[in-house]
Amino acid sequence: MDIDKLKPAGLIKSLMFFSVFGVIFYFLSREVDLVYAWGLFSLILFITAILAFRLEGNGLNLAQLKKRFRLKWFRGIDWKLMIGYSVIIAVFMISIYAIEYRYVENFGFRNVLTISDSWMFVKIIPMLIFNIFGEEYLWRGYLLPKQQLVFKNKTWLVNGVLWLAYYLVIGWQLVLILLPLMLIPHIAQNRKNTCDGVVVHGMVGGMLLLLLLIL
């Protein structure tokens, strides 16, 4: 399906979309360790994105998938923006983590994880990969172009706020990822390229792993 033939996703549809998955994620995280709930549910998001793509009448065609989900190779400006966004996010996350590590008792993502053995990071890495591709393909690849037909230049803000609400399950730790939750939709919309969001999202995940490792 051509981008200009997409059915728009206004506020009600967007709310329903994020709410359904947010509620499922919330209850799943109450039954399963948050790391596994986060990763495995992200795999469900990825599968949902592909199924939604098929339900639009598209075939299992890589060229169609790349066009519909706006999966493009990077140009020079993409690299500059990805590096710039990543630096801004890194400074923000390190600053917030340092402040809260110093002044807020029992703060940090370690406190929402119950995986404490020596293999914790090995277990987190595949979950992180599921998360990056699941969320970026569904929230930015599939949904954001439909939202953009309604919200125009403000689409990234709507997408980001709803994505933030989806992560309320992690509590105050949400403060740490507040800026990337806004900037990832922004770069995806600005460059009309979901791959930019994938790269920046990957940087955020790597930064979280680094903070868990050293603090």
C-alpha positions as CSV (number, residue, x, y, z in Angstrom):
1,M,0.0,0.0,0.0
2,D,1.3,3.5,-0.9
3,I,1.9,5.9,2.0
4,D,-0.6,8.4,0.5
5,K,-3.4,5.7,0.7
6,L,-3.0,4.9,4.4
7,K,-5.9,5.3,6.7
8,P,-5.1,8.1,9.2
9,A,-4.7,7.3,12.9
10,G,-6.1,10.2,15.0
11,L,-6.0,10.7,18.7
12,I,-8.7,8.1,19.6
13,K,-7.1,5.3,17.4
14,S,-3.7,6.2,18.7
15,L,-4.8,6.1,22.3
16,M,-6.5,2.7,21.8
17,F,-3.4,1.4,20.0
18,F,-1.0,2.3,22.8
19,S,-3.5,1.6,25.6
20,V,-4.2,-2.0,24.5
21,F,-0.5,-2.9,24.4
22,G,0.3,-0.9,27.5
23,V,-2.3,-2.7,29.6
24,I,-1.1,-6.1,28.3
25,F,2.5,-5.1,29.0
26,Y,1.5,-4.0,32.5
27,F,-0.2,-7.3,33.5
28,L,2.5,-9.4,31.8
29,S,5.2,-7.5,33.8
30,R,3.3,-8.5,37.0
31,E,3.6,-12.2,36.1
32,V,7.0,-12.4,34.5
33,D,10.3,-10.8,35.3
34,L,10.3,-7.3,33.8
35,V,13.3,-8.0,31.5
36,Y,11.6,-11.0,30.0
37,A,8.2,-9.3,29.8
38,W,9.8,-6.3,28.1
39,G,11.7,-8.3,25.6
40,L,9.2,-11.0,24.8
41,F,6.4,-8.5,24.5
42,S,8.5,-6.4,22.2
43,L,8.7,-9.5,20.0
44,I,4.9,-9.5,20.0
45,L,5.0,-5.9,18.9
46,F,7.2,-6.8,15.9
47,I,4.9,-9.7,14.9
48,T,1.9,-7.3,15.2
49,A,3.7,-4.8,12.9
50,I,4.1,-7.4,10.3
51,L,0.5,-8.7,10.6
52,A,-0.8,-5.1,10.4
53,F,1.3,-4.6,7.3
54,R,-0.3,-7.7,5.8
55,L,-3.8,-6.6,6.8
56,E,-3.4,-3.4,4.8
57,G,-3.3,-5.6,1.7
58,N,0.4,-5.8,1.3
59,G,2.2,-9.0,0.2
60,L,5.2,-10.5,1.8
61,N,7.4,-8.3,-0.3
62,L,10.6,-6.8,1.0
63,A,10.4,-3.7,-1.2
64,Q,6.9,-3.0,-0.1
65,L,7.8,-3.5,3.5
66,K,10.7,-1.1,3.3
67,K,8.6,1.5,1.6
68,R,5.7,1.2,4.0
69,F,7.8,1.2,7.1
70,R,10.2,3.8,5.7
71,L,13.3,1.7,6.0
72,K,16.0,3.6,4.1
73,W,19.7,3.6,4.0
74,F,21.4,6.6,5.7
75,R,22.6,9.8,4.0
76,G,25.2,12.1,5.4
77,I,22.7,14.2,7.3
78,D,21.3,11.1,8.9
79,W,24.6,10.2,10.4
80,K,25.1,13.8,11.7
81,L,21.7,13.8,13.3
82,M,22.0,10.4,14.8
83,I,25.3,11.3,16.3
84,G,24.0,14.6,17.6
85,Y,20.8,13.1,19.1
86,S,22.9,10.3,20.6
87,V,25.3,12.7,22.3
88,I,22.4,14.8,23.7
89,I,20.7,11.7,25.0
90,A,23.9,10.3,26.5
91,V,24.6,13.6,28.4
92,F,21.0,13.7,29.6
93,M,20.9,10.1,30.8
94,I,24.3,10.2,32.5
95,S,23.4,13.5,34.2
96,I,20.0,12.2,35.4
97,Y,21.4,8.9,36.5
98,A,24.3,10.5,38.4
99,I,22.1,12.9,40.2
100,E,19.5,10.3,41.2
101,Y,22.2,7.8,42.1
102,R,23.6,10.3,44.5
103,Y,20.4,11.7,46.0
104,V,17.6,9.2,45.5
105,E,17.7,6.1,47.6
106,N,17.1,2.8,45.7
107,F,16.9,4.5,42.3
108,G,17.9,2.9,39.1
109,F,16.9,0.1,36.7
110,R,18.5,-2.5,38.9
111,N,15.6,-2.0,41.3
112,V,13.1,-3.1,38.7
113,L,15.1,-6.1,37.6
114,T,15.1,-9.4,39.5
115,I,17.8,-11.0,37.4
116,S,20.9,-10.8,39.5
117,D,23.1,-13.6,38.5
118,S,26.3,-13.2,36.5
119,W,24.5,-14.0,33.2
120,M,22.1,-11.0,33.6
121,F,23.6,-8.9,30.8
122,V,23.7,-11.9,28.4
123,K,20.0,-12.4,29.1
124,I,19.2,-8.7,28.6
125,I,20.9,-8.3,25.2
126,P,18.5,-10.4,23.1
127,M,15.6,-8.8,25.0
128,L,17.0,-5.4,24.1
129,I,17.3,-6.4,20.4
130,F,13.6,-7.6,20.4
131,N,12.7,-4.3,22.1
132,I,14.4,-2.0,19.6
133,F,13.0,-3.7,16.4
134,G,9.6,-4.4,17.9
135,E,8.9,-0.9,19.1
136,E,10.5,0.9,16.1
137,Y,8.7,-1.2,13.5
138,L,5.3,-0.9,15.2
139,W,5.3,2.6,16.8
140,R,7.4,4.4,14.1
141,G,7.3,2.2,11.0
142,Y,3.7,1.3,11.1
143,L,1.8,3.8,13.2
144,L,3.7,7.1,12.9
145,P,3.0,7.6,9.1
146,K,-0.7,7.0,9.8
147,Q,-0.6,9.5,12.7
148,Q,1.3,12.0,10.5
149,L,-1.8,12.3,8.2
150,V,-3.6,13.8,11.2
151,F,-1.1,15.5,13.4
152,K,1.3,16.8,10.7
153,N,4.5,18.4,12.2
154,K,3.3,17.6,15.8
155,T,3.2,13.8,15.2
156,W,6.4,13.1,17.0
157,L,5.1,14.8,20.1
158,V,1.9,12.7,20.1
159,N,3.8,9.5,19.4
160,G,6.3,10.3,22.1
161,V,3.8,11.2,24.8
162,L,1.8,8.0,24.1
163,W,5.1,6.0,24.2
164,L,5.9,7.6,27.5
165,A,2.5,6.6,28.9
166,Y,3.2,3.0,27.7
167,Y,6.2,2.9,30.0
168,L,4.5,4.1,33.1
169,V,4.8,0.6,34.4
170,I,8.5,1.2,35.3
171,G,7.6,4.0,37.7
172,W,10.0,6.9,38.5
173,Q,12.8,5.2,36.5
174,L,10.9,6.7,33.5
175,V,12.6,10.0,34.2
176,L,15.9,8.5,32.9
177,I,14.5,7.8,29.5
178,L,12.2,10.8,29.2
179,L,14.3,12.6,26.6
180,P,14.9,9.6,24.3
181,L,11.2,8.9,24.3
182,M,10.7,12.3,22.7
183,L,13.7,12.5,20.5
184,I,13.4,9.1,18.8
185,P,10.0,9.8,17.3
186,H,11.3,13.3,16.3
187,I,14.2,12.0,14.3
188,A,12.1,9.3,12.7
189,Q,9.6,11.9,11.6
190,N,12.1,14.5,10.7
191,R,14.1,12.2,8.4
192,K,11.1,10.0,7.3
193,N,13.3,7.1,8.1
194,T,12.5,4.5,10.7
195,C,16.2,3.2,10.6
196,D,17.3,6.5,12.2
197,G,15.1,5.7,15.2
198,V,16.4,2.1,15.3
199,V,20.0,3.4,15.6
200,V,19.3,6.0,18.3
201,H,17.1,3.5,20.1
202,G,20.0,1.1,20.1
203,M,22.3,3.7,21.5
204,V,19.8,4.3,24.3
205,G,19.7,0.6,25.1
206,G,23.5,0.4,25.1
207,M,23.7,3.4,27.4
208,L,21.3,1.7,29.9
209,L,23.3,-1.5,29.8
210,L,26.5,0.6,30.5
211,L,24.9,2.4,33.4
212,L,23.7,-0.9,34.9
213,L,27.2,-2.3,34.5
214,I,29.2,0.5,36.1
215,L,26.7,1.9,38.7
